[in-house]
């Protein structure tokens, strides 16, 4: 009834039972460093022991670093939401009045042209339709103008309204760009520890006379580098 197992199957079971190292094998957990005990006999004889190192923690740290936004993107996002907010984030407070002063110009131009566009459009409509009942409601400055002049002024004011909107959007965009540039330069090193100069004279490195470009990095010129020419 029962099928006989081949002889090599029992040999394999006997081989595994005779190797106690597999029973003592450790389970490696993530983020751990262990010494493998798969070959303890080799370790006792002075042979090299295998070390298993998991790098999942390093990968997690890299992922967290990638997710973090740079100062430039944070400043740009703030200025895109509220003008001047990115400049305040970069601690460039003196730029905030400049930003709002620049934006105030197209706003004032938009308001002025929109007001006179409505007046000239109303006057032109009254003239064309010959609405005598509303003739007295025309602005006194527009009453002496002809119908053709009213049409030209109406179109000019309408075009200036569009230009004001475009100028406002462009200045808002420049405000975002300025905040992003300052965000990139927040960590830029401009200290006195960095310097470069050109010195004439003998260069022992090149064993000749000429000009040397000396770059000093750090205090007390501890990291100076020179290139002979």
C-alpha positions as CSV (number, residue, x, y, z in Angstrom):
1,X,0.0,0.0,0.0
2,X,2.7,2.5,0.9
3,X,5.2,3.7,-1.6
4,X,8.8,3.2,-0.6
5,X,11.0,6.3,-0.5
6,X,14.2,6.1,-2.4
7,X,17.4,5.6,-0.4
8,X,18.8,9.1,-1.1
9,X,15.8,10.7,0.7
10,X,16.8,9.0,4.0
11,X,20.4,10.0,3.4
12,X,19.4,13.6,3.1
13,X,17.4,13.4,6.4
14,X,20.4,11.9,8.2
15,X,22.7,14.6,6.8
16,X,20.4,17.4,8.1
17,X,20.1,15.8,11.5
18,X,23.8,15.4,11.8
19,X,24.4,19.2,11.2
20,X,23.5,21.0,14.5
21,X,24.4,24.3,12.9
22,X,21.1,24.5,11.1
23,X,19.3,24.2,14.4
24,X,21.3,27.0,15.9
25,X,20.8,29.3,12.9
26,X,19.6,32.8,13.9
27,X,16.7,34.7,12.3
28,X,18.0,38.0,11.1
29,X,15.6,40.9,11.9
30,X,15.6,44.1,9.8
31,X,17.9,46.9,10.9
32,X,20.2,44.6,12.7
33,X,23.8,43.3,12.4
34,X,24.4,39.7,13.3
35,X,27.2,37.2,12.9
36,X,26.1,34.1,11.0
37,X,26.4,30.8,12.8
38,X,25.8,28.6,9.8
39,X,29.4,27.5,9.8
40,X,30.6,27.5,13.5
41,X,33.1,24.8,12.8
42,X,34.9,27.0,10.3
43,X,34.8,29.9,12.7
44,X,36.5,27.8,15.4
45,X,39.3,26.9,12.9
46,X,40.0,30.6,12.4
47,X,38.2,31.0,9.1
48,X,36.4,34.2,8.2
49,X,32.9,34.6,9.7
50,X,30.1,36.0,7.5
51,X,28.6,39.3,8.7
52,X,25.1,40.2,7.5
53,X,24.2,43.9,7.6
54,X,20.8,45.2,6.8
55,X,20.6,48.6,5.1
56,X,16.8,49.2,5.5
57,X,17.5,52.0,8.0
58,X,19.7,53.7,5.5
59,X,17.1,53.4,2.9
60,X,14.4,54.8,5.2
61,X,16.6,57.8,6.1
62,X,17.2,58.5,2.4
63,X,13.4,58.4,1.8
64,X,12.7,60.8,4.6
65,X,15.3,63.2,3.2
66,X,13.8,63.1,-0.3
67,X,10.3,63.9,1.1
68,X,11.6,67.0,2.9
69,X,11.1,70.2,0.9
70,X,13.9,72.5,0.2
71,X,13.9,76.1,1.6
72,X,13.5,77.4,-2.0
73,X,10.3,75.4,-2.6
74,X,8.9,76.5,0.8
75,X,9.6,80.1,0.1
76,X,8.2,80.0,-3.4
77,X,5.0,78.3,-2.2
78,X,4.5,80.9,0.5
79,X,5.0,83.8,-1.9
80,X,2.7,82.2,-4.4
81,X,-0.1,82.1,-1.8
82,X,0.6,85.5,-0.2
83,X,3.0,88.1,-1.7
84,X,5.8,88.8,0.7
85,X,5.4,85.7,2.8
86,X,8.3,84.0,1.1
87,X,10.5,87.1,1.7
88,X,9.5,87.0,5.4
89,X,10.4,83.2,5.5
90,X,13.8,84.1,4.0
91,X,14.2,86.9,6.6
92,X,14.4,89.5,3.8
93,X,11.9,91.8,5.5
94,X,13.1,94.9,3.7
95,X,11.8,93.4,0.4
96,X,8.2,93.2,1.6
97,X,7.4,96.9,1.1
98,X,9.0,96.7,-2.4
99,X,6.8,93.7,-3.3
100,X,3.6,95.5,-2.2
101,X,4.7,98.8,-3.7
102,X,5.3,97.1,-7.1
103,X,1.9,95.3,-7.0
104,X,0.1,98.5,-6.0
105,X,1.0,100.1,-9.4
106,X,-1.0,97.7,-11.6
107,X,-3.8,97.7,-9.1
108,X,-4.1,101.5,-9.2
109,X,-3.8,101.4,-13.0
110,X,-6.5,98.8,-13.2
111,X,-8.9,100.7,-11.0
112,X,-8.4,104.0,-12.9
113,X,-8.8,102.5,-16.4
114,X,-11.8,100.4,-15.3
115,X,-13.6,103.5,-14.0
116,X,-13.1,105.4,-17.2
117,X,-13.9,102.4,-19.4
118,X,-17.3,102.2,-17.8
119,X,-17.9,106.0,-18.2
120,X,-16.8,106.1,-21.9
121,X,-18.8,102.9,-22.7
122,X,-21.9,104.5,-21.1
123,X,-21.4,107.8,-22.9
124,X,-20.8,106.0,-26.2
125,X,-24.0,103.8,-25.8
126,X,-26.1,106.9,-25.0
127,X,-24.8,108.7,-28.1
128,X,-25.3,105.7,-30.4
129,X,-28.8,104.9,-29.2
130,X,-29.7,108.6,-28.9
131,X,-30.9,108.1,-25.4
132,X,-31.7,111.7,-24.5
133,X,-33.1,110.7,-21.0
134,X,-29.6,109.6,-19.9
135,X,-27.6,112.3,-21.7
136,X,-27.3,114.3,-18.4
137,X,-25.8,111.3,-16.7
138,X,-22.7,111.4,-19.0
139,X,-19.6,112.6,-17.3
140,X,-19.1,116.3,-17.9
141,X,-15.6,115.7,-19.3
142,X,-17.0,113.4,-22.0
143,X,-20.0,115.5,-23.2
144,X,-18.0,117.6,-25.6
145,X,-16.4,114.5,-27.3
146,X,-17.8,113.1,-30.5
147,X,-19.1,109.6,-30.9
148,X,-16.0,108.4,-32.7
149,X,-13.8,109.9,-30.0
150,X,-15.8,108.1,-27.3
151,X,-15.4,104.8,-29.1
152,X,-11.6,105.3,-29.4
153,X,-11.3,106.2,-25.7
154,X,-13.5,103.3,-24.7
155,X,-11.2,100.8,-26.6
156,X,-8.1,102.4,-25.1
157,X,-9.3,102.1,-21.5
158,X,-10.4,98.5,-22.1
159,X,-7.0,97.6,-23.5
160,X,-5.3,99.3,-20.5
161,X,-7.4,97.2,-18.1
162,X,-6.1,94.0,-19.7
163,X,-2.5,95.3,-19.6
164,X,-2.9,96.1,-15.9
165,X,-4.0,92.5,-15.1
166,X,-1.1,91.1,-17.1
167,X,1.4,93.4,-15.3
168,X,-0.1,92.3,-11.9
169,X,0.4,88.6,-12.7
170,X,3.9,89.2,-13.9
171,X,4.9,91.1,-10.8
172,X,3.3,88.4,-8.6
173,X,5.4,85.8,-10.5
174,X,8.6,87.9,-10.0
175,X,7.8,87.9,-6.3
176,X,7.7,84.1,-6.3
177,X,11.0,83.9,-8.3
178,X,12.7,86.3,-5.9
179,X,11.6,84.2,-2.9
180,X,12.8,81.0,-4.6
181,X,16.3,82.5,-5.4
182,X,16.7,83.8,-1.8
183,X,15.7,80.3,-0.6
184,X,18.5,78.8,-2.7
185,X,21.0,81.2,-1.3
186,X,20.1,80.8,2.4
187,X,22.8,78.2,3.0
188,X,25.3,79.7,0.6
189,X,28.7,80.3,2.3
190,X,29.8,83.9,1.8
191,X,32.0,84.2,4.9
192,X,35.5,85.6,5.1
193,X,36.9,82.1,5.4
194,X,36.7,81.7,1.7
195,X,39.2,83.7,-0.4
196,X,41.2,83.4,-3.6
197,X,44.2,85.3,-4.7
198,X,47.0,85.2,-7.3
199,X,50.6,85.3,-6.0
200,X,53.7,85.6,-8.3
201,X,56.9,83.8,-7.3
202,X,58.7,80.5,-7.2
203,X,56.6,77.3,-6.9
204,X,58.3,74.4,-5.3
205,X,55.6,72.1,-6.5
206,X,56.2,72.9,-10.2
207,X,59.9,73.8,-9.6
208,X,59.6,76.9,-11.7
209,X,58.7,80.6,-11.5
210,X,55.3,81.8,-12.4
211,X,51.9,82.8,-11.0
212,X,50.1,80.8,-8.3
213,X,46.4,80.8,-7.7
214,X,45.9,80.3,-3.9
215,X,42.5,79.2,-2.6
216,X,42.0,79.5,1.2
217,X,39.3,77.4,2.8
218,X,38.7,77.8,6.5
219,X,40.2,79.9,9.2
220,X,43.9,80.6,9.5
221,X,44.4,79.4,5.9
222,X,44.4,75.9,7.2
223,X,43.0,74.5,3.9
224,X,44.9,76.5,1.3
225,X,45.3,75.1,-2.1
226,X,47.6,76.5,-4.9
227,X,47.8,75.9,-8.6
228,X,50.9,77.1,-10.5
229,X,50.8,78.7,-13.9
